[in-house]
Each structure stands twice: as structure tokens, then as C-alpha cells.
């Protein structure tokens, strides 16, 4: 695919970022978060809780896993438990019991499936004619892990939540407004795991389908940036040598691209820094000159002396340093740039000449 077509296709793709939910902000790491999610599920599964959704979770859950399910007209007989221990000391995340009917749910958010599901099945087989074991997961159980399912079936959160959203309409009038917010936050939290843990977004698919062309484009762009750097640093070296020859003054170059000079009154130091920026396709189109200090104390010390020179200009405080953009030159040649730098240097020297008789340059 040609680079231009590739970029046009990229620009058409919506760029989505998963914003953190309240539950994500507060969550515990690892298995502790799964335990919290299990307790949230128990709350919404339980039709007796004050959320007002009644049997929404039960109806949606059964709709996802079986074609026929118990009559929920007698909700008083539904019992929801979390962290239920088996005879051999194993722990079932969620247990839902009806008269003669039981469901064991193993809740998996991030961890792999290594749980003793056979022990769970043996536990729910005692005294119940109808029983279901469900492993509730963010992502479908992998082929290699399916051998561990045994009598359990796999249900994904996305399928479960899809049915909740489909059925929720008839429960809204009775629902608690606060718990509706919590429910939406919970579902969005789990949905965000789908967002960060898979490659299903349009942007992901674009990168996956065009990986080879994108890598080529990146390499070409690196070459483009490197050529700009070579042009700019060569010009910086030319200006540096011109100043040394014409004015007998030593400007330093930091990492080849940043041209400057220090002015120091021990222990305080400030100086001039300058560099090129690309403008309208010209690597040398813009030349930026600034007056900078390397710490706030130096700026506070020198500021009274250079107020006239920096009048109308606003200092920028960043990473402990202070930057004052002095002037931007457009399409200027070596001589013009050198003259601007020397004139500014002389002006600054003049500004602070009365500050100390022992000026160190």
C-alpha cells in the first residue's frame, strides 16, 4: 500500500482510548480485584438487594447459558453466596441456589484457569438434581485451557453484559439511580479489559493488517528526520564557526543541534540558546532564540537587570529551568543569525555590567 493511501486510511479510523472508571481507580491488584468483582456480581445477582433490578441478572445469566431456566416468581427462595468452601477446602467464587437447582460460578478477570473445577462440581452435585458450572471470563477460554473446564461451561462477560443491556429497559423504573451508576461503571470497567487486552479495535486491525507497510513507512520517516537533523546541525556548525571567526567568541553546541553561550556571575548563570525548526518543508526555515537559566534562583537574580531586554516576553518554567523566548527568525542566512546572536549577547552583557565587577564568561 502506498504511503499516502496508508495515511489517508489511518486518519479515517476513530482513535479510542479507554478512560478509567471509578472502580479502576479504586481497584486492588491481581486476585483481590477478582474478589471485589465477585462481590459486586453477588450484589446484583441477589434480587433481594436494594438495587431495584430484581431478577435482571438471573434472567440474563440463564438466557446466556441455557434455553430453559427456573421460574423466578418465587424469588424468596433464591440464595446468593460468595466464597463458599468445599469439603476439601477449595473455594467457589459464587454460588446461586434455588430449591433443587444450583449454579457454581468461577469468576476470571485476568488469571488463567487453574482452579479445581472437579472439586467444585462434586460439591454442587450433592443434593441437587439440576446443576450448572460456569466459568465467567473476560476473554473466551483458550483451546489449551478448555481441557480444564470438565463439566463447566464458559461464558464471557461481553455476552452476559449484552443480555443485561438488552433486558434492562423493563427494570429501569424500579431501579435505584445510584446503583444504576455503579452497574454502568462496573460493566465499563470489565469492557475496558477487552479494550486493552485484545486486538479487536479498528485501529488494532489496521496496524495488524498493514504491519509490513507501516514498518517501511516508519523507516522512511526515520530517514527523513535524520536528513533534517544533518542539515540543521551542519548549519549550526557553520554559524558557530562564523561567530568564532568574525567575533572571536566561543559558542557551544549541545548535542550538535542547540547553539548557545553562558553568561555567569558566580554562583548564578544564564545564557542564550538557539536552534532550527522545520518550517513549510524547509529544515532551516525557523530559527528560535531564547534567554534561559538552568535554575530558578539564577533567573530571580538576573531578572531585574534584563527586564528591559525581555519586556513583554513571558518566562516559561519547566523542569526547574526558566525559558524566555526572545526572537524567531524566518528564512535567515548565517550572517543574519550570527548578528542577532551577537547583538543579544552584547545587550545582555550591557544589562548586567553594573551587577558585578567580576563578570565571568
N, C-alpha and C positions, 0 to 999 in steps of 0.2 A: 504494500500500500504506500502511495506517495505521501511524503511528509505533510504536505498541505491538506490532503484529504484526511489524514490521520488526525491532525489538529482540529479540523472542522468537526469531525465525528466526536472528538473528545469534548469540545465546547458545548455540544448538544446534550451531553449526559448530565443529569442532575447530580450535584455533589452533596451527598448527605453525610452528616456527622451525628453520631448518637449522643444526644445531650444527657448528662447524668440525671437520674431520678433521685427523689429524696431517699428511697430505700438504698440506692447505690452509695449515696453519700454517707449513710449511716452503717453500711454493712460490715460484718466481720469477714475476715478472710476464710477461704477454704471451706471445710465441712461445717463450721459454725454458721455460715451463711445458708447452707442447705437446711440446717436445723430450723433456722428462722423462717425460711420459706415453707417448710413443712408445717410450722405452727400457723402461719398465715393461711395455708390451704385448709387446715383443720377448722379454723375460724369460719371461713366461707363455706366449707362443706356442711357445717353444722346448721341446720335450719332453725335451731332454737336461739342462735346468737342474734344480737340486736342490729345486725347489718340490714335486715329487711329484704334480703334476696331469697329468703325461704329455701326452696329446693333447686334454685338455679344451677348450682354447682353439681348437685347429684344428677339432675336430669341431663345436663350437658355431658357429664362424665360417662353415664351409662349410654347415652346416644353415641358416644365415640367408640365404646368397646363392645357393646352387644346390641342386637336388634330388639330384644325383649328385655325388659327390666322390671323390678318390683314396683308395686303400686305405692306411691308416696303420699296417699291420702292420710295414712296414719303416721304422721311424722314424729309422733311422740315416742315411737319405738326405735328411732334411729339413734345410734350411739357412735360418736366420733372420738377416737383416741389417737394420741401421738406417743411415740417412743415406747412401744409395747414390747416387753421382753418375752422371749420364748423360753421353753423349759431348759434348753441348753445355753441360756444366757445371751442369745443373739437379740438384736433389736430391730423391730419393724417400725419404719418411719410413721406410717399412718394406717389405722385400722378402722374400717367402716362396717358396722354391724346392724343388720336387720334381723327380725325373727326368722331363723333358718337360712340366712344369707349373709355372707361376709366377703369383704374385699380387703386385700393387703396391698398397700402402695409403697413401693420403694422409690424415693424421690432422688433424682440425679440431676444436678445442675452442671457441675464441671468434672466430677470424679468419674473414673472408669467403673465399669460394672464388675465388682469382685465380691459382692455380698453373697452370703449363703442362702440363696433363694429356696433351696430344697428344704432348709430348716424352717423358713417362713411358711412354705406350702404345707409341711407336716403340721405346723401349729394351727393353721386355719382349716385343716381337714378334720379336726376333731370336733364333732358335734354339729357340723354344717353340711347340708346336702348340696347347696349351691355356693360355690366359692369362685373367686376370681383373683388372680395375682397380676398386678400391673407395675411395670417399671416406667415411671414418668420421667421423660428426659427432654433436654433442650434440643439435642440432635438425635436422629434415628440411631438405634443400636447398630454398631458396625457388624459386618459379616463375621469377623473373627470373634466378637463378643456374644453373638447370638447363641452360641453353644451353651453359654452360662444362663440363658433365660429359663430353661427347663419348662415348667408348666406356666410360667408367667408370659404375659404379652407385653409388647412395647407400645406406649402411647406418647406422642410428642406434645410438648406444651403448645406448639403452634396449632395443632389440630384441636386440642382441648379449648384453647382460648378462642379459636374461630367459632366454635359452637356456643361458647358463653356469650360472645358478642352477637351471635345470631339470635340467641334466646332472651337476651337481657331486656329487650323492649317491654315485655309484659310485666317486668318486675320493677321498673323504674318508679312507678307511683308509690310503691310500698318501701322502697329502699331508703336507707339512711344516707343523706348527702355526704357526710364526712367519710363514710365507708366506701361510697362510690368513688371518691377521690383516691382513697387508699387502694382500692381494687385496680383502678386505671394505672396507678403508679406501679403496683406490683406487676401487672401484665406488661407494662412498658419496660420494666427492669429486666424481665425474662426475655422480652423481644430484643433488647439491646445485646444480649448474649448471642443471639442469632446474627446480629449486625456485625459484631467484632470477631465471631468465631467461625465464620463461613465466608465463602467467596461467591455470594449469590446476588450482590447488588449490581446494578447496571455498570457501575464504574469498575467493579471487580472483574466482571465478564469482559469488559473492554480491554483491560490490561491482560487478562488471560488469553484472549483471542488474538491479540496483537503484540505479544511479548517480544518476538524477534524484531519486528519493525520498530517498536519503542526503544529497544536496546540500541539499535542502529541510530535512531534519532538522538538518543542521549549522547552517544559517542560523537556524533556530528556537532552537537551543541557544545560539548566539552572542547572540541577543536576550535569552534567559533569563539568561545570565551577565552581560550588560550591565545588565539591570534590577537584579540583585543588587548589582552594583558601585555603581550610582546610589544605591540605598537605603543601603548601608553607608557610602559616602563622605559622603552627606548627614548621616548620624548622627554621623560623625567630626567634621564641621564644627560640628555643634550642640554636641558635647561640648567641642570646642576653644574655642568662643565662651563657653560656660558657665563654663569654668575661668578664662578671662580676666576675665569679668565678676565672678564670685564670689570669686576668689582672687588676682586681679591677677597672673597668671602666664602666660607665653607658652609654650605647647606648639606644636611644629611638626608639620606633616603632610607626610609623604613620599609623593609621587605620589597624594595625596588619601586613601589608604587606611590609612596607617601613622602613628599618633599617638604622639609621643614628646617627650622633653626630655633635654638633655645636662647632665651634671654633670662639671666639669673641674677638675683640678688640674694645671696645665701641667707637663709636656707630656702628661699622661695624661688620658684621657677615657673615661667610661662614661655610661650613661643608661638611661632607661625607653623601651620601645617597646610598642605595643599595637595590636590590630586585631580586626575582626569576622570570624567564620566562620559559615557557614550551619549550622544545626542543626535537624533534623526539619522541614525546609521553611521555617524562619524565618531570613531573611538576617541578623537581629540576635540569633540565639539564643545565640551563644557569643562571649564577648569575652576574648581572650587577652592577658595582661600578662606581660612578660619584662624581666629586667635584663640588659643587653648591653654588651659592649665591642667596639670596632672593630679591636682588635688584641690579641694575647696578652699583650704587656708591660703594657698597661693593666689587664688582668684580674689578672695576678700582683701588680700594685701595689695595687689596691683590695681584693682578696680578703680580706686579713687584717682590714680594717676592717668588712666587711659579712658576716663569717662567721655572725653570729647571725641576720641577716635572711634569709640563703639556706640556713640549716641544713636538712639533709635533702633539699636540692634538688641535682640533678646537672647540672653545666655541660656544654653540648654545643659541641664545637669544630668549626667549619665554615667553610671558605673564609677562613681567617685570623682569623675573628671568634669570639667566645665568647658563647653564649646560655644564660641561666638562666631557665627557665620559672618564673615566680613564682606566678601565680594565674590560674584560669579562672573567669569569671563567667558564669552561665547566666540568660538572660532578664532581665537587669538594665536599669534605666532610666538616663537621662542623669545624674541626680543621684547614684545609687549608683556608677556607673562613675567619675564625677569625684571623688567622695570617696575611692574606692580608690586612684586615681592620685595624688591629693594626699597622702594618708596615707603611701603608699610613698615618695613624693618626700621628704617631711619625715623619714621614718625613715632614708633613705639619707644625707640631709644631716647628720642627727644622728650617724650611724655614722662619718662621716669628718670631722666638725667639728674633731677634735683632730689630724688628719693634717697640716694646713697652715693657716697663718693667712691665706693669700691665696687663698681659695676663689673660683674664677671660675665663674659660672653663665651 
